[in-house]
Amino acid sequence: MTRLTPDLRDRAFRWIADDVDPDSRAELQQVVAGAMGGVPGAVDDLADRMGGPLTFGTAGLRGPVRAGPNGMNRAVVVRTTAGVAEWLVRQGHAGGVVVVGRDARHGSEAFSRDAAGVLAAAGFDVRVLAQPLPTPVLAFAVRSLGAVAGVQITASHNPPQDNGYKLYLDGGAQIVPPADREIEAAIAAAFPAVSVPLASGWTTADLLQSYLDTVVAVPRGTARVLKVAATALHGVGAGPLSMALHEAGFTDVNLVAEQSVPDPDFPTVGFPNPEEPGATDLLLAKASEVDADIAVALDPDADRCAVGVPTPSGWRMLTGDETGALLAEHILSTTTAVNPLVANTIVSSSLLESIATAHGARYAATLTGFKWLVRAGDGLVYAYEEALGHCVDPTHVTDKDGISAAVLLCDLAATLRAQDHTLLDALDALYTRHGVHLTRQISLRVSDLAAIPALMRGLRATPPPSFAGIPVTAEDLLPAADVLRYTGEGVRVLVRPSGTEPKIKAYLETSATGDLSTARTTASDRLDRVAEEITALFGA
C-alpha cells in the first residue's frame, strides 16, 4: 500500500490553508483524512491532486473539477488569472479591455466570476458576457471590442467531470509560444489564492446579437428551402445556432430536444464529442424521423461542427476533411477576395491544396491547432482542421466557429438542393476533378506515458519502407513538431503524440484518380491496408 509521506501531507495542508473556497477546502481535508486514516486509494488520490499544477499550454488549462493544484477549482482559477494579469501588464496592456465568458459546465459560473474579479482588481476594464455562450462569441467579442485579452471558461468536448480555462489575445486568436511558457511562469510566481485581490468592478456585455449579425452575413447563396436536424450535445450552442439559422432564413430547424438544454452531466452521450462513435446517434435518428436534408452537430462549446448526410443505406456523418473540401470549394467559388488564402493543418487532407490551385488561390499547411491556422498569412478566407474545426469568417472570428460553419453548410446544401444536387454529389464532383482523397485516424491510448516516446524513437530508428506496398519517404519534422511524415504515390501517413491525451495518433490519407468508382475502390482498399499496417506498428 502507498504510504503518506510528510512532504505530501504538508503540501496538502498548505494548499488547504491558501484555498479561497470553503467547499474545496473541505473536499481536500476529507481526502487528507482518508490518507492519514489508511483508506484504500486515498494516498494515491491525494498524490494525484497534489501532483500538479495543471499545465498552462497553448489551449490554456483543462482538467477535472476537484480540489488541489492538479484540478480545476476556484483557487487554481484565481492564481491563473493573477498570472495572466501580471503578464498582460508586462506586455504593456495595463488597464485594457478583457472579456470573460463561460459555458454551462460544473464550476463555470464561479470560475468566470473569480477570473473577472481578479482582472478587475488588477485594473483592467472587464466585460463579462451576460450568459453561458459559445466560445466563438467570446473570440468575436475580443476582436469586436479591441480587447487585449479574453478568457473563456470551458472544457469544450471533454468529459463531464472536466472544466477548463482558454485564453485569447488581442485580435481574438489563441496564444502561441512563447506566451504560454511566459504565462505559466507568471502563474507559478503568483501569490497564494487567498492573497490575490478580487474586485466587483466589471460590466456586463451582451454581444450575442452583434455576433449573430456577422454570422447571418456569411452565406453566399439565396436558396433557403432546407430541412435541418441539429444538436448541441447538451452544450450552449442550441439557442445561438437556432437563432443564427432562423435569422439567415433557414426556418425548418429540428433540434434534438433531449440535447438542446445545457446540462453539465451530458446524460445522453458517453463522450460529448461529435467525432466519437455514438455521439450523434440521436441526431441521425432525428434527421431520419423528420426526413431532413442535412444534420448538424455542434460540440458543447459550439466551436466545432460535424455534418450528417442521407445516403441510400442510411445517414452518415461526413469526416472533417470531407466537410473541409466542400466548404473550401463553396468559399473559393464565391469569394471576391483578391489573392485569397486557404489553410489546413499538416494532418488534414491534401485535397485542399488541389482545390486552391484550381481556383488560383494560395494554400498553406500549418502545425496542428487553430492558433497556427489563423496565423497562416494575409488574405485568409478559410481554414480548417480535420478534427471538425472550421473558420469560415476570419474577419470576425479568428478561431474555429461551429455556428458560422453550420450556417454556411446549410447555405451550400440549400443551393445544391435547388439544383437537384446533394452534398455527396458535390463531393463526387470534387473527386472527379481532383481524385478521390480518403482519410482516417488511428490512435493508441496508453496507460504508461513512456510508451509514446518509445514508439516514436522506434519509428525514427527504423522507419517503415512502404505502406500498402507503396514505397514511402520518411521525414522527421523535429524540431518544429514531434511529427513523423511518410509520403508515397497515393499514400501519406503522419504520426504524432497527442497534445491533450495519453495517445499516439496516426493520420492516414490515400488517393486515386481515374474512373470515380474504380478510384474510390482503389483508395478505400489502400486505406484499409495502411490502417492494418499502422495498427500493427503500434502493437495494438
N, C-alpha and C positions, 0 to 999 in steps of 0.2 A: 504494500500500500504506500502511495506517495505521502511523504511526511511534510508537515507545515514548518517551513523554516522561519526563524526570527525575522529575517530580512523581508520575506513576503508578507508576514503578518504586520510588520511595522509600516511597510509601504501602503498596505490597505488602510491602516488606521490613519495615516497622514492624508490619504485621499478622502476618507470619510470626513475628517475634520475640515477639509477645504471645499467640500461639496456644497453647492448653493441650494440643492433640492432635498427637502426632508424625506421624500419618498425614496430617492436614490440612496440617501444615507442609510435608511432603514433596510433597504434591499441588500446593500453590501454588508451591513452589520450582520444580517442573517446568514450570509454566505460565510463570513469570517467565523461566526459562532459555530456553524456546521463544521468548518475546517478544524477548529480548535477542539470540537467535541467528537471528532472521528467519524462524521457522517460520510458514508461511501461517496466518492466522487467530488466532495466539496473542495478538497485541496486543488484538484485539477481545475475545477470551475474557477476558483479564486485566482489560480496562476494564469489562466487564460484571460480573465478580466483585467488583471494587472500586467499582462504581457505586452500591452500597447506602448505608446499611443497608436491610435489609428493613423495610417499613413496618409498624409495630405498630398495626393497626386494631382495630375492634370485634370482629373474629374472631381477634385475635392475629396470629401470624406464619404465613406459608405460602410455601414456595419450594423450589427444587431442593436436594437434598443435595449440597453441594460446599463446598470451602474458599473463604474470603473473606467479607467483611461482607454481601454480597448473596446469601447462601445459608444453608441450614440446616446448621449444624455445631456442634460442642461449644462453640467459643469464643462463637458467637452466642447459644447457649442459656445459657451461664454469665453473660454480660453482661446478657442479657434478664432472667434471674431475679434478678440483683443489683438491677436497676432496679425490678422488681416488688416485691422485698422492701423496698427503700427507700420506695417509695410506700405499701405497706401499713403500715409503721411510722408514716409521716406521717399516715395516716388513723386512727391510734390502735389498730392491730391487732397491736402488737408481742407476740410470744410466743403468738399464737393458733394454732389448728389449721389446717394447709394440707394438702390431699390432692393427691397426684401419681399420675397414671395414664398409660397408654400403649397404643397399638395395636401392630401387628406389622410396621410398615414399616421400611425400612432406616434405621438410626440410632436408632430409638425407644428401645431399651433404654438405650443410653449417654446419650441426651439426658435421659431421665427420671431416671437416676441423678445426672447433673450438676445438674438442677433441684432434686432432693431435697437434694443436698449443699450447695448454696448457701443454700437456705432453712434447713436445719438449722444451718449456721454462723452465720446471721443471728439465731438464737434462736427460730425457730418450732418448734411441735410438729408434725413432719412425719409423715404417714401415707402410705405408698406402697402402692398396690393390688398385690395379690400376683402378678398375671399380666397379660398383654395382655388388655384388656377393652373392651367398647363404651363410647363416650363417654357415653351415658346413665347408665352405672353410676357414672362419675366425678361427673356432675351430681347424681345421687342421693346419693352419699357426702358431698358438700359440704353438702347440705341436712340429711342424716340426722345428721351429726356436729356440726352447728353450726359448721362451719369458716369461717374468714374468707376463704378463697380455695381454688381448686382449679386445678391445671394438668394439662391433657391433651395429651400428645404425639401428634398425629395430623394427617394431611393430608386426612382424610375421603375424598372420592371423587376427589381429584386424581390425575394420572398417577403411575406407579410411581416416577419419579425424585424426587418431591416428599416433603417432610415438613412438619410444622407445629407450632405451639405455641398452644394455645387456653386462655384464661384465664376462669375463673368466679369470681364474687364471693360473699360471704355470701348465703345463700338459694338458691344454685345456679343463678343466671342469668348469662348472658354480660354483659360490660362494655358500657357505653354512654358516649357523650360526656358530660362532658369527660374522663372517666377515661382513655380511650385516649390522648389527647394528653398528659395529665399523665404517664402511664406511659412514653410514648415519650420525653418529655423526661428522665425519670429514667434510662432506658436510655442515652440519649446522654451523660449525665453520669457513667455508671458507669466504674469503673476498667478498665484492660485486663484481659482474661480471666485472665492469669497472676497478677494481683494480687488476684483475688477469692477470699476464703477458702472452702473446702469442708470439710464435716464428714460423718461417717458416722452421726451420732446420730439416725436415724429409725427408725420402727417399721413393720412390715408390717401392712396391714389387709386382711381378707378379708370384703368386704361383698356378694359376689355373691348369696349365698342371701337375705340381707335384701332386696336389690333384687328378686329373683325373687318373694319373698313378696308384695310390693306389686303386682307385675305380675299374679300369679295372681288377685288380688282385683279386677282391672279388669272382667272380663266381667259382663254384665247378665243373660244367659240361662242355661239349664241344658242345652240340646241340645248334644251333643258328637259326633255322628256326622258326620264330615267327613274327606275325604282331602285332605291338604295337600302341595303341592310347594313347596320352598323353596330359596333360595340365599343365601349371604353374600358372593358375588363375591370370594372369596379373602380376605375380611376376618376380623375377630374375632367376628362375630356368630353363626356357625353353632351353636356349642355352647350359648351362652346362649339363643338362640331355641328350639332343640330342647328344652332343659330347661324353658323357660317354657311352651311348648305342651304338653308332656307333663304337667307339674305342674298345668296348667289343665284337663287332661282330654282334650286332643287328641292321641291316641296314634298315629294313622295319618299320620306325617310322613315325607316322602320328600325327602331332601336331594340336591342336585346334587353328587355325590361329587367331581367334578373341581374344584369351587369351595368345598369345605367346610373345607379345611385352610388356615389363614392362610399366604399366600405374598406377600411384598412385591413380587414381579415381576408379579403378576396375569397369568399366562401365557395365559389363555383369553379375555381381553377386551382390546380396544384401549384402552378408557377405562372405568375401573371405576365407572361411574355408571349406575344403573338407567334414567335418562332418556335415555341415549344409544342411538341405533339399534344393534341387535345385542347390546347388553349382556345382555339377558335371553333370548337365543335358546336357550341350554342349559336354562334354567329352563322355558320353554314347551315344549321338546321333552320334558323330564321329565314335565311336567304332562300332556301328551298321552299319553305312554307308560304312565303309571300310572292314567290316567283320573281325574285329580284334580278336586276341586270348586273349588279355589282355588289360585293360585300366588302366592308371596310372595317378593319380592326386597329384601334389605337392602343398603345401601351399605357400603363396607368398615369404617366405624366404627360402623355399625348405628344411626345416629340418624335415618335416612330409611327409608321403607318404600314400596315400589311393589307394586301388586296386579294379577295377571292373572286373566282370567275366560274360560271357554269360551263361544264363540258358534257359531251354525250354520255359519259359514265358517271356524272355527278359533279358536285362542286369541288374545287381545289384551290389552295392558296398559291399565288404566284411567289416566286423567290424574290429577294431584294434585287437581284441582278436583272430579272425579267422586268420588274417594275421600273427599275432604273433606265433600262433601254427604252421602254415605252415613253417615259416622261422626257427623256433626252430628245427623242425624235419629235415629240409634240412641241417642246420648247424651241428647239433649233429650227423647226419648220415654220414657226410663227414669230420668232424674235425680230425686233427691229434694231437690236444692238449692233454696233459696229465692232467687228473683230471679236466675237463672243468667245468665252472660255467655258468649257465644261470640265469637271474633275470627278474622279473617284479614287478610292484607295488602292494600294498595290495588291490587296487581296480580293478586290472586286473584278468583275468581268472585263476582259479586254475588248468586248464588243463596243463599249462606249467610244473607244478611240476610232474605230471604223466609222461609226455614226458621225462623229465630229468631222472626220476627214471628208466624208461625203457632203457635208454642209459647208465646207470651207472654214470650219471653226477650229479654234485651238483646243488642245487637250492636255490635261496634267494628271499624273498619278502621284498621290501623296502617301505618307505613312498613315497607318490606321488612326482613326479618330477625327471627329469634325473640327477639332481645334486646328488641325492641319488643313483640312479641306477648304474651310472658309478663308484660309490664307494662301490659297493656290495661286492667286495672281489677280491683276486688274481685269475688269471686264467679265467677271464670273457671272454666269446666268443660271447655272445649275450644278449641284454637286450631290453625290450620293455615296453611301457605303452599303455593302451587301447585307448588313445587319439591320435593314429596314429603315435606315435614316435617309431623309431626302430634304434638301434645301432648294426650294423652287422659287424663292423670292429673297435673294440675298441682299436686296436693297433695304429691306425692313427687318429681317431676322437672319443674323449671321450665325446660324446654327441649324440643326435639323428641326423640322417642324411637321408633325404628322397631320395637323389640321389643314394647313395650306396645301400640302401634298394630296390629301384626300379630296379637297375641292377641285384641284387641277385634274386629278384622275377621273373624277365624275364628269368634268368638262370634256375630257378626251373620250370617255365611254359614251357620253350623250352624242358627241359629234359623230363618232363611228356608228352609233345606233341609227342616227338619221340617214346614214348612207348604207344601212343594212349590213353593217360590219360589226365585229366584236373586238375586244382587246386581244383575244387569241388570234384573230385574223391579222391584226396589226403586228403582232409578234411574229407570225409566219412571214409577213411581208418583209420584216427586217431580216429574218433568217435567210430568205430567198436572195436578198441583196448582199448580205454580209457574211453568210454562212451561219450554220447552227452553232450556237455557243451554249453549252450546258455547264452548270456549276454545282458544287456540293461541298459541304463542310464535314470533316471528320474530326472528332475531338476525343481525347482520352483524359478522363478525370482520374487523378491520383490521390492517394492518401498520404504518400510520402513526397513532399515537395522536392526532395533531392533527386527524384526520378526524372524530373523535367530537364534540368541542365545535363543530366547524364545522357538522356536521349538526344539532346541537341549536340552534345560532344560526339556521340557515336555517329550521328549523321554527318557531322563535319569531317570526322576522321575517315569515314567510309561512305561517301555519297553514292546513292543508287545510280547505276549507269543508264537505266531506262525505266520507263513506265509504260505498261500495256504494249511492250515490245518496241517502243519508240525510243531511240537514243535521246538522252536529255543532257543539257549542260547545267552544271551546278554553279550557283552564285551565292556568296555569303554577303549579306547586307550590313554586317557589322563594320564600323561602329555606329552607323546611323540608326540601325534597328537590329534587334536579335531575331533575324528572319533568314531562312534559307529558301532560295528560289530555284526551281528546276524547270527548264523550258525545253520543249522539243516541238516537232512539227505536229500541230494539232493537240498538244497537251501542255499543261502548265500546273505546277504544284508549288504552293508556298507553305512553309511550316514555321510556326512561331509559338512561344509560350503565351498563354492568355495573360492579359494585364490585370484582370479582375477576379479570376477564379483559378483554382488549382487544376488547370488543364493545359495540355499541349494541343494545338489546333493545326489542322491541315486544310488548306483551301484548294480545291481541285477545279480545273477548268479543262474541258475538251471541246474541240471544234471540228467541223467538217463542212465541206462545200459540195455543190452539185445538186442533183435532184433532191427536193426537200425531204421526201420520205426516206430516201436512202441515206441522206446526210444525217437526219435525225437518228436513224438506227445506228449508224456508224459512231456518232458522237456519244450516244447513250451506252452502247456496248463498251466503248472505250472508257467511259466514266466509271462504269461498274468495275472494270478490271483494275483501274487505277485505285478505286476505293478499297478493293480487296488487298491490293499490294501495300497501301498505306496502313491499313489496319494490321497487316502482318508486321510491318516495320515497327509499329507502335507496340506490338506484343499484346494487342487486345484480343 
